[in-house]
Amino acid sequence: MGYESLSIGINDAVAASFAVLSVAVFICLPIAAWGWLVYPLWRSGGLHGWITRGGGGRMHSTETGARRTPRPALVTFRDIHYSVKLSGRGRPELHILKGVSGVLLPGTLTAIMGPSGCGKSTLLDILADTKRVGVVEGDVRLNGEARGTDFRSTCAYVMQEDCCHSTLTVHETLWFVCALRLGPDERLELITRTMVDLDLAHVADTRIGDDVSGGLSGGQRRRVTIAIEILSGPALVLLDEPTSGLDAYGAQQAVATPPAVVAALRRFADRGRTLACTIHQPRAETFALFHQLLLIKAGETMYCGPVPDFLRGCGVACPPSVNLADVVVDLTHTKEADADADGAEQSVDLVARFAASALRRKIEDEIDSVELGCHPDLADAAASLEAPKEQEGARVGCCGSSGGYPTPLMHQVGVLVRRQWTLDTRNFGYQFTWVLNGFVLALNASTYLLVEQPPLSAQPASVYRDDMGCDPTEPSGRQGCVCHVPMDEAASNGQYNVGADATECGRAILASANAVFAFRGFLFLVINALFVNEAVFVPAVIADKRFFAREHGARAYSVLAWHLAWLVKLGLTAALKALFYTPCFYFIGQLRPAWSAYLAAALVTGGMGLAGSAVAMLLTTLVPGLGAATTAFGCAVLLYQNVCGFFLPIAAIPPYLTWLTWTSVFTYGYYAIVTSQQMFGSIELPGDTPART
Ligand SMILES: Nc1ncnc2c1ncn2[C@@H]1O[C@H](COP(=O)(O)OP(=O)(O)OP(=O)(O)O)[C@@H](O)[C@H]1O
């Protein structure tokens, strides 16, 4: 009696790869947990210490920067070499920086210039301590000391690419930065002052936008990026091409306002901060705002020193009507082969001449005196900083004093959740996927209704107990059939048929069995859709990682805060999905009309969503890149589906792989929703073993 359960010989190679993948996940998880949670927790001296310290750093400041001892940022770098090994066998090592040295003094604005590809951005990356590939040699010091783990709370780094949330307004963007990095008292005044400084006040309530949706101009967006970094008053600001948007977005605007950004930077420097930025071909008025010039050619220092001394040092004349910056750029572009005789000679000479110059020796002496702690600027610059009340925020005082986060952990989480929420409510595409997913679930349910049999769950509880599977009082065999199929047998998810000689009752019961399979297929597709929908979080988390890298790098919040904020957001989203998605499939699919069953289905809906988004989050954290993370998510879905008991009978899974079944989220989701529809039990099919089609 009964039917043969489906037995599939699992390809050992496939099984082994599943096993390896799962073992890898289970090895990676504890390592990741150690890195993110346990190690910082252990270092911070327990859970209480962790929370009060803002999630991993040293004690967060309850004081504003104004109350701390202000320290300047005097940066020295000596003999910086940088090389990368080019990928591909036999390819040579690329030596990009070849012994660049210099000093960045507090209260100065330094221009780093040179031809495209000479190594300007590379040098800034090294100074900002963000270079993670290649080999960096040489010594970079802050106030004569090696840079510590808290260096990034002193140093703001404005990278070449803008990194702003396109759906936030300028004011909101700066508000969130303030909320993460400063106390509430300072926020409004600082935001207003920074917007005025960077000529952004008139677009305060304009959404930042992007190249597709419009919004701010490229130059304005660039200024917002700069505002984000200088808002909290760091002692050291490094900027990679702060005027690039201005160049690209119209000469007209560039003619009208180009010095606005550099003038704001100059004002910032005049308040005692240390600033250095790369810049291409500035106008004469803009160039005049810089105190120092670091000129690089092919990775070597061509000049480093005060701007006015440049021509004297080079022995070059600059006619009054000519822009000095143009002369500088021309000198760096001159090539031996194609330049005129004078230019070529000067160009070749300048690198060697600088290396042998008194200026170079002066720089070396200056670096020595900083390292020995006797550089006059180390003491003087502290006094030259503004009075405490006028200081611009917490980070100015952080220089070397604290590596902690400015706000407590729970505050960080709250601000991040609030920002995510604001972004989601303005993301039309995201909302559209919600509606679309609801529609797909409803469609799935209505497709199931195309099955000839009405949903079994709509039938009264079964009473049929005849071992032969026949109840003469129920000729149709429908109302009284026991339509229960054991879970593992249900995995034989095919339609059954019987020969023409089968009894009517047998045919009826088989029809019921087919309805059971269709019903289970429907439920499986529901949980499948709920999980797979969460793939939307793979690109979302990866996009947010850009902001995380920048903001966590600037010590605005901890790794734990970021993860917790995402978990809170995903939890809230899952709750909303339970509310919104469950009705989409429950009523159309005519599932069991009982509150308990509905509640169970809602829990499964939220749970599958939460599990799917958690897996998406885990994979985006472990696997680099969008393509790899998306593929990994697809693999995880396949793995989970295959071992959940729907496709393969659990009995058919080799014993050494059954543990996979119990790690599959699908197993629990599938069992839970099937159980909630009262589909436990067994089906006894009459007569001969039916053939599968
Ligand atoms: N990781 C890397 N692998 C290979 N080449 C690299 C790498 N990093 C930098 N380079 C090369 O080093 C050179 C210097 O790059 P960098 O970005 O510092 O130039 P740049 O002076 O800032 O140029 P631009 O003004 O155009 O931004 C370039 O030729 C670049 O291709």
The ligand as a Tripos MOL2 file, in Angstrom:
@<TRIPOS>MOLECULE
LIG
   31    33     1     0     0
SMALL
NO_CHARGES

@<TRIPOS>ATOM
      1 N1         46.7370   50.1320   -8.0170 N.pl3     1 LIG1
      2 C1         47.2660   50.5640   -9.1560 C.ar      1 LIG1
      3 N2         47.5720   49.7240  -10.1440 N.ar      1 LIG1
      4 C2         48.1170   50.1390  -11.2940 C.ar      1 LIG1
      5 N3         48.3910   51.4340  -11.5560 N.ar      1 LIG1
      6 C3         48.1190   52.3360  -10.6050 C.ar      1 LIG1
      7 C4         47.5400   51.9610   -9.3570 C.ar      1 LIG1
      8 N4         47.3770   53.0770   -8.6080 N.ar      1 LIG1
      9 C5         47.8250   54.1010   -9.3600 C.ar      1 LIG1
     10 N5         48.2730   53.6540  -10.5510 N.ar      1 LIG1
     11 C6         48.8430   54.4510  -11.6120 C.3       1 LIG1
     12 O1         49.6730   55.3990  -11.0090 O.3       1 LIG1
     13 C7         49.6250   56.6050  -11.7230 C.3       1 LIG1
     14 C8         49.3070   57.7370  -10.7780 C.3       1 LIG1
     15 O2         47.9390   57.6830  -10.4220 O.3       1 LIG1
     16 P1         47.2530   58.8670   -9.6460 P.3       1 LIG1
     17 O3         45.8060   58.5520   -9.5500 O.co2     1 LIG1
     18 O4         47.9660   59.0960   -8.3860 O.co2     1 LIG1
     19 O5         47.4990   60.0630  -10.6600 O.3       1 LIG1
     20 P2         47.0920   61.5840  -10.5280 P.3       1 LIG1
     21 O6         48.3160   62.3630  -10.5840 O.co2     1 LIG1
     22 O7         46.2250   61.8010   -9.3410 O.co2     1 LIG1
     23 O8         46.2610   61.7510  -11.8440 O.3       1 LIG1
     24 P3         44.9530   62.6460  -12.0980 P.3       1 LIG1
     25 O9         45.3900   64.0510  -11.9920 O.co2     1 LIG1
     26 O10        44.5580   62.2860  -13.4860 O.co2     1 LIG1
     27 O11        43.9330   62.2470  -11.0850 O.co2     1 LIG1
     28 C9         48.6270   56.4420  -12.8270 C.3       1 LIG1
     29 O12        49.3080   56.1550  -14.0210 O.3       1 LIG1
     30 C10        47.8180   55.2530  -12.3730 C.3       1 LIG1
     31 O13        47.3410   54.5410  -13.4860 O.3       1 LIG1
@<TRIPOS>BOND
     1     1     2 1
     2     2     3 ar
     3     2     7 ar
     4     3     4 ar
     5     4     5 ar
     6     5     6 ar
     7     6     7 ar
     8     6    10 ar
     9     7     8 ar
    10     8     9 ar
    11     9    10 ar
    12    10    11 1
    13    11    12 1
    14    11    30 1
    15    12    13 1
    16    13    14 1
    17    13    28 1
    18    14    15 1
    19    15    16 1
    20    16    17 2
    21    16    18 1
    22    16    19 1
    23    19    20 1
    24    20    21 2
    25    20    22 1
    26    20    23 1
    27    23    24 1
    28    24    25 2
    29    24    26 1
    30    24    27 1
    31    28    29 1
    32    28    30 1
    33    30    31 1
@<TRIPOS>SUBSTRUCTURE
     1 LIG1         1 GROUP 0 **** ****
